[in-house]
């Protein structure tokens, strides 16, 4: 399979037979992608207890499937890890991308550097204001916390009608 992928890496999107397969490593990038995207992650300091959403390489478990899904559409996708002490050089790298998939838990950056989340969010907001898609942007994250967002869309065709959020033990028992 690896030999096949390597031999066909310059042909664009993967053949239909491979399009639904899952890979644990980043697929080869298309030579002429329509768009260039990146998945942005962050590893919190403090070890495993602060990063239970990440695999042994320090990236979220869903990062590779997301990036490979983008690649399978004929677009390129890199995986970038944000480092608070290298903010300026990180921001400089982002100019070559057309869109951004942010896989950073809101507030997690502040664990590494107080005020760092605001700096990161300002960078993402600046990209969004420039017309580059940022999923999900700081504005969306602020207005719709991840769990509350699921409750707010429960009645849409993409939601689940039995979704609820509980903010106290009493509400949970009642619900």
GINOR-V624016 format. One record per backbone hydrogen bond with DSSP energy under -1.0 kcal/mol. CO is the residue of the C=O (numbers start at 1). NH is the residue of the N-H. If there is no record, write none. Layout:
CO,NH + CO,NH
This chain:
1,5 + 2,6 + 3,7 + 4,8 + 6,9 + 8,11 + 15,18 + 15,19 + 18,21 + 35,76 + 36,98 + 36,99 + 37,78 + 38,101 + 39,80 + 40,103 + 41,82 + 47,50 + 48,51 + 51,54 + 53,61 + 55,58 + 59,55 + 60,63 + 62,66 + 63,67 + 64,68 + 65,69 + 66,70 + 67,71 + 68,72 + 70,73 + 70,75 + 71,74 + 76,37 + 78,39 + 80,41 + 83,86 + 86,90 + 87,91 + 88,92 + 89,93 + 93,96 + 94,97 + 99,38 + 100,135 + 101,40 + 105,108 + 108,111 + 109,112 + 109,113 + 113,116 + 115,119 + 116,120 + 117,121 + 118,122 + 119,123 + 120,124 + 121,125 + 122,126 + 123,127 + 124,128 + 125,129 + 126,130 + 127,132 + 128,131 + 133,100 + 135,102 + 137,141 + 138,142 + 139,143 + 140,144 + 145,149 + 146,150 + 147,151 + 148,152 + 149,153 + 151,154 + 153,156 + 156,159 + 160,163 + 168,172 + 169,173 + 170,174 + 171,175
